[in-house]
Amino acid sequence: MTAPRPLLSNRAALAGLSGFVLALTLYANASFLVTDRDALRFFPPFVAGYDANANRHLGAEYMNIARALVAGRGFADPFFVESGPTAWMPPLYPALLAGLLAATDSEAAVAATVVLLKGGVLVATGMLVFLTAGRFARRLRPEFALVGYALWLTAHFDWFFQITHDVWLLMGFVDGLLLGAWRLLETREVRRAFLGWGALGGTTALASPVLGAAWGVLTLFLARERRAWPAAAAAITLAVALVSPWVARNHVVFGEWILVKSNLAYDLYQANYVSRSGVYDEPFLLRHPVWTTMRAPDSVYRTQGEGAFLARYRVLLARASQDNPAALALGTARRALAATLVYPPYRPRVEGRHPPLRTLLHPLPFLGLICLLALRRDPLARPLVVVALVYGVVLAPYVLAAFYLRYLLPLTPALALLAFAGAEALAASRDESARS
């Protein structure tokens, strides 16, 4: 069947996306100009007196560590007080923020720079979705994927336009994983491409250990598909070499092997034995023991350091796992639903339990994957296998350990493509049923 031609040229799609992202960025940041707090009702979430614009947030822990780096205290102090060395967060974003802060000597300039970078990533991601959908579309025009992407950005306006956490940065790395894997599936220069892939893998792991795991799974898939095990081994060696200095630093500082982040036991305990739902939201995170550190001078974290604090949580987790092993299974089931089908509100008092657009869009990527697997008669195209692998491998650790909406949103390009591919499979199935 002949694929439908896009209604938009690539240039028109880029112009439309750029205008859309720019307009929403300007709209979101216009709240900084508001002097009458009642006028804040004209900005999402449309509540008088409530300013949701957190574009100076800069990832909280990330920015606190960046401040410590610039002040000469090293990679330390993630929770607004001087508490010593940390491996609580991956090192890449704090290093980027510290570089910007050292260069500009202004946190406002850092925030403005991150907003611009974030806008660039949003536009690039939209173009990735549009162009990729056009490659495998057979019945639906790729503009449907672009509209779905725009609706997703609008539905999650706060995360994409009102806060400067790590979602944009990690989404850029997801874009890179998808593009890099697709290039490796097609290129003739396999060895050179695998070297670039290795550099991407090490950098990705320093931004997010979960995305680093996705890179590892994709590497095995690509090595098998291209029959290029020696080249893949070289890529893995390069990635390990890039991550090794950070691992060595952690071993010197904490006396133990910490791959990228140190807080796995803490998150496992909090998400499964403290959280009632098994899913984090803002009210729960604000009550986290780490966020009470600044108000508790005698806390273990401040008096004994991060190593002692986390050792305590490893003991608590071991005891809780023995006393109540079913809690982990129940929490995992709840997180699986939240990650795939049932929208988990992050600010329930503001957005409500079932905000219509978010609730409607949330299950579509997972349902799209189900349709894709159940209705396609041909083997899944390799680019779509890459998308499905990234989606599954990234979500799995969060389902098993700890989850909230911020962990899902970097997968936006994969989510948009899965929803579109599922709709394609459903349309193809209907056409075949009509012909028979």
C-alpha positions in Angstrom: 0.0 0.0 0.0 1.3 3.5 -0.9 2.1 5.6 2.1 0.1 8.8 2.4 2.1 11.8 1.6 2.6 14.3 4.5 0.6 17.5 4.2 3.5 19.5 5.7 6.9 19.8 4.3 9.8 19.2 6.7 10.5 23.0 6.7 6.8 23.8 7.4 6.8 21.2 10.2 9.9 22.7 11.7 8.5 26.2 11.5 5.2 25.1 13.1 6.9 23.2 15.9 9.3 26.1 16.6 6.5 28.6 16.7 4.4 26.3 19.0 7.3 25.7 21.5 8.3 29.4 21.4 4.7 30.6 22.1 4.2 28.2 25.0 7.7 29.1 26.4 6.9 32.8 26.3 3.5 32.2 27.8 4.8 30.2 30.7 7.5 32.7 31.5 5.2 35.7 31.2 4.1 34.8 34.8 7.4 36.4 36.0 6.0 39.7 34.9 2.8 39.4 36.9 2.6 41.8 39.9 -1.1 41.1 40.8 -1.2 37.5 42.1 -4.8 37.2 41.3 -3.8 37.4 37.6 -1.9 34.1 38.0 -5.3 32.5 37.3 -4.5 33.1 33.6 -1.6 30.7 33.7 -1.7 26.9 34.2 -2.9 25.4 36.5 -5.3 28.5 36.4 -5.5 29.0 40.2 -5.5 32.6 41.5 -2.5 33.3 43.7 -0.6 30.1 42.6 2.5 30.6 40.5 3.5 27.2 39.1 6.5 28.7 37.2 9.5 26.9 38.6 12.0 27.6 35.8 14.5 28.8 38.4 14.3 25.3 40.1 17.1 23.8 38.0 16.6 20.4 39.4 16.9 21.3 43.1 19.6 18.7 44.1 21.3 19.2 40.7 21.6 23.0 41.2 22.6 22.6 44.9 25.5 20.4 43.8 26.4 22.8 41.0 26.6 25.6 43.6 28.9 23.5 45.7 31.1 22.7 42.7 31.5 26.4 41.9 32.1 27.3 45.5 35.0 24.8 45.7 33.3 22.2 48.0 33.3 19.5 45.3 30.4 17.3 44.3 28.5 17.8 47.5 25.5 19.3 49.4 22.4 18.3 47.4 19.9 19.4 50.0 20.5 23.2 50.6 22.9 22.7 53.5 26.5 21.8 53.7 26.4 18.0 54.3 29.5 16.7 52.6 30.2 14.6 49.5 27.4 13.0 47.6 26.6 10.6 44.8 22.9 11.2 45.2 22.5 12.5 41.6 24.2 11.5 38.3 27.1 13.9 37.6 26.4 15.2 34.1 23.6 17.8 34.8 25.3 19.3 37.9 28.5 19.6 35.9 26.6 21.4 33.1 24.9 23.7 35.5 28.2 24.4 37.3 29.8 25.3 34.0 27.0 27.7 33.1 27.1 29.2 36.6 30.8 29.7 36.5 30.6 31.3 33.1 27.7 33.7 33.8 27.9 34.2 37.6 24.1 34.5 37.5 21.5 31.8 38.4 19.0 33.8 36.3 21.2 33.5 33.3 21.6 29.8 34.0 17.9 29.4 34.1 17.4 31.4 30.9 20.0 29.2 29.1 18.4 26.0 30.3 15.0 27.3 29.1 16.5 27.9 25.6 18.2 24.5 25.6 15.0 22.9 26.7 13.1 24.6 23.9 15.6 23.3 21.4 15.2 19.7 22.6 11.4 20.0 22.4 11.6 21.1 18.8 14.2 18.5 17.9 12.1 15.8 19.5 9.0 16.9 17.6 10.9 16.7 14.3 12.2 13.3 15.2 8.6 12.1 15.9 7.3 13.6 12.6 10.1 12.3 10.4 10.2 8.8 11.9 6.4 8.5 11.7 6.6 9.4 8.1 9.1 6.6 7.5 6.8 3.8 8.6 3.3 5.3 8.0 1.2 3.4 5.6 -2.3 4.5 6.4 -2.1 7.5 8.7 -0.3 10.8 7.8 2.7 11.6 10.1 0.9 14.8 11.0 -1.2 12.7 13.4 2.0 11.9 15.3 3.0 15.5 15.4 -0.5 16.5 16.7 -0.2 13.8 19.4 3.2 15.1 20.4 1.8 18.7 20.7 -1.1 17.5 22.8 1.3 15.6 25.1 3.4 18.8 25.6 0.3 20.8 26.3 -1.1 18.2 28.7 2.1 18.2 30.6 2.6 22.0 30.3 4.1 22.2 33.8 6.9 19.7 33.3 7.8 20.9 29.8 7.5 24.7 30.2 7.3 25.6 33.9 10.2 23.7 35.4 13.8 23.2 34.6 14.4 19.7 36.1 16.2 17.0 34.1 13.3 15.9 31.9 14.5 17.9 28.9 18.1 16.7 29.2 17.2 13.0 29.5 14.7 13.4 26.6 17.6 14.6 24.5 19.5 11.5 25.4 16.5 9.3 24.5 16.5 11.1 21.1 20.2 10.3 20.8 19.6 6.6 21.7 16.9 6.3 19.1 18.8 8.1 16.3 22.1 6.4 17.1 20.5 2.9 17.1 18.7 3.6 13.8 21.9 4.8 12.2 23.7 1.7 13.3 21.0 -0.4 11.7 21.6 1.2 8.4 25.1 2.5 8.1 27.9 0.8 6.1 30.6 2.3 8.4 29.8 0.0 11.3 33.0 0.3 13.2 33.1 4.0 13.2 29.5 4.3 14.1 30.0 1.9 17.1 32.7 4.2 18.4 30.4 7.1 18.4 27.8 4.9 20.0 30.2 4.0 22.8 30.8 7.7 23.5 27.1 8.2 23.6 26.7 5.3 26.0 29.2 6.6 28.5 27.8 10.1 28.4 24.2 8.8 28.7 25.1 6.7 31.8 26.6 9.8 33.5 23.2 11.5 32.9 21.0 8.6 34.0 21.9 5.0 35.0 18.6 3.8 33.7 19.2 5.3 30.3 22.7 3.8 30.5 21.1 0.4 31.0 18.9 1.0 27.9 22.0 1.8 25.9 23.5 -1.5 27.1 20.5 -3.6 26.0 20.4 -1.7 22.6 24.1 -2.5 22.2 23.5 -6.2 22.5 20.6 -5.9 20.0 22.6 -4.0 17.5 25.6 -6.3 17.8 23.4 -9.2 17.0 21.6 -7.5 14.1 24.8 -6.2 12.5 26.9 -9.3 13.4 29.4 -6.8 14.8 30.4 -8.2 18.2 34.0 -6.9 18.1 32.8 -3.4 17.3 30.2 -3.6 20.0 32.9 -4.7 22.5 34.9 -1.6 21.6 31.9 0.6 22.2 31.3 -1.0 25.6 35.0 -0.5 26.5 34.8 3.1 25.6 31.6 3.6 27.5 33.1 1.9 30.6 36.2 4.1 30.3 34.0 7.3 30.4 32.1 6.1 33.4 35.1 4.7 35.3 36.5 8.0 36.7 33.1 8.7 38.4 33.0 5.2 39.8 36.6 5.5 41.1 35.7 8.8 42.7 32.8 7.2 44.5 34.9 4.4 45.8 37.6 6.7 47.1 35.0 9.0 48.8 32.5 6.4 50.1 34.6 3.2 50.3 32.2 1.2 48.1 31.4 0.7 44.5 28.7 3.1 43.4 28.1 2.9 39.7 26.3 6.2 39.1 23.8 6.9 41.9 23.9 6.0 45.5 20.2 6.0 46.6 18.7 2.7 45.4 18.1 1.2 48.8 16.6 4.5 50.0 14.2 4.7 47.1 13.2 1.0 47.4 12.4 1.5 51.1 10.5 4.8 50.6 8.5 3.6 47.6 7.5 0.2 49.0 7.4 0.6 52.8 6.5 4.3 53.4 4.5 5.4 50.4 0.9 4.1 50.6 0.4 4.1 46.8 3.9 2.9 45.8 4.1 5.9 43.5 5.7 9.2 44.5 3.8 12.5 44.3 4.8 16.1 45.3 3.3 15.9 48.8 5.1 12.7 49.5 8.5 13.9 48.2 8.3 17.1 50.3 8.1 14.9 53.4 11.1 12.8 52.3 13.7 12.5 55.1 16.3 14.1 52.8 14.2 17.2 52.3 13.9 17.7 56.0 17.7 17.7 56.3 17.9 21.5 56.1 15.5 21.8 59.0 17.1 19.1 61.1 20.7 19.9 62.2 21.0 16.6 64.1 19.9 14.4 61.2 22.1 11.5 60.3 22.6 12.9 56.8 24.1 16.1 58.2 26.0 14.8 61.1 27.4 11.5 59.7 27.2 12.0 55.9 25.5 10.4 53.0 27.3 7.1 53.4 26.0 6.5 57.0 22.5 7.7 56.0 22.3 5.2 53.1 23.8 2.4 55.2 20.9 2.9 57.6 18.4 2.6 54.8 20.0 -0.6 53.6 19.4 -2.1 57.0 15.8 -0.8 57.1 15.2 -2.2 53.7 16.6 -5.6 54.6 14.4 -5.8 57.8 11.3 -4.6 56.0 11.8 -7.1 53.2 11.9 -9.9 55.7 9.0 -8.7 57.7 6.7 -7.8 54.8 7.9 -9.3 51.5 4.5 -8.8 49.8 4.8 -5.1 50.0 7.4 -5.0 47.2 5.2 -7.1 44.9 2.2 -4.9 45.7 4.2 -1.7 45.1 5.5 -3.1 41.8 2.0 -3.8 40.6 0.8 -0.3 41.5 3.8 1.3 39.8 3.2 -0.9 36.7 -0.3 0.5 36.4 0.8 4.0 37.0 3.6 3.8 34.3 1.3 2.4 31.7 -2.4 2.7 32.1 -3.6 4.8 35.1 -2.4 8.4 35.2 -0.6 9.2 38.6 -1.2 12.8 39.5 1.9 14.6 40.8 0.1 17.6 42.3 -3.2 16.0 43.2 -4.5 19.1 45.1 -3.9 21.3 42.1 -4.7 19.1 39.1 -7.1 16.7 40.7 -7.1 12.9 40.6 -8.2 12.5 37.0 -7.3 15.6 34.8 -9.1 14.8 31.6 -6.4 15.3 28.9 -3.6 13.7 30.9 -5.9 10.8 31.9 -6.9 10.3 28.3 -3.4 10.4 26.8 -1.5 8.5 29.5 -2.4 4.9 28.4 -2.2 5.4 24.7 1.6 4.5 24.3 1.1 1.2 26.2 -2.1 0.4 24.3 -0.3 1.3 21.1 2.4 -1.2 21.9 -0.2 -3.9 22.6 -1.9 -3.2 19.3 1.4 -3.2 17.5 2.3 -6.6 18.9 -1.1 -8.2 18.6 -2.3 -6.9 15.2 0.8 -6.8 13.0 1.2 -9.9 10.9 4.7 -9.0 9.7 7.7 -9.0 12.0 8.1 -5.7 13.8 10.3 -3.3 11.9 13.7 -3.0 13.5 13.3 0.8 14.2 10.2 0.0 16.1 11.9 -2.8 18.0 14.4 -0.1 19.1 11.6 2.1 20.3 9.9 -0.8 22.2 13.2 -1.8 23.8 13.9 1.7 25.0 10.4 2.0 26.4 10.5 -1.3 28.2 14.0 -1.2 29.5 13.7 2.4 30.9 10.4 1.8 32.6 11.3 -1.6 34.1 13.7 -0.3 36.9 11.2 2.4 37.9 8.4 -0.1 38.1 10.5 -2.3 40.3 12.0 0.4 42.5 10.3 3.9 42.5 8.2 5.8 40.1 6.6 9.1 39.4 5.7 11.1 36.4 9.1 12.8 36.0 10.6 9.3 35.2 8.2 8.7 32.4 8.4 12.0 30.5 11.9 11.7 29.1 10.5 8.8 27.0 8.2 11.2 25.2 9.6 10.5 21.7 9.2 6.7 22.2 5.7 7.3 23.7 4.5 9.4 20.7 5.9 6.8 18.2 4.3 3.9 20.0 0.9 5.6 20.1 1.2 6.4 16.4 2.4 2.9 15.5 -0.4 1.3 17.4 -2.9 3.5 15.6 -1.3 2.5 12.3 -1.7 -1.2 13.3 -5.3 -0.7 14.3 -6.1 1.1 11.0 -4.4 -1.7 9.0 -6.4 -4.4 10.9 -9.7 -2.5 10.1 -8.7 -2.3 6.4 -8.0 -6.0 6.2 -11.3 -6.8 8.0 -13.2 -4.6 5.6 -11.6 -6.3 2.5 -12.4 -9.7 3.9 
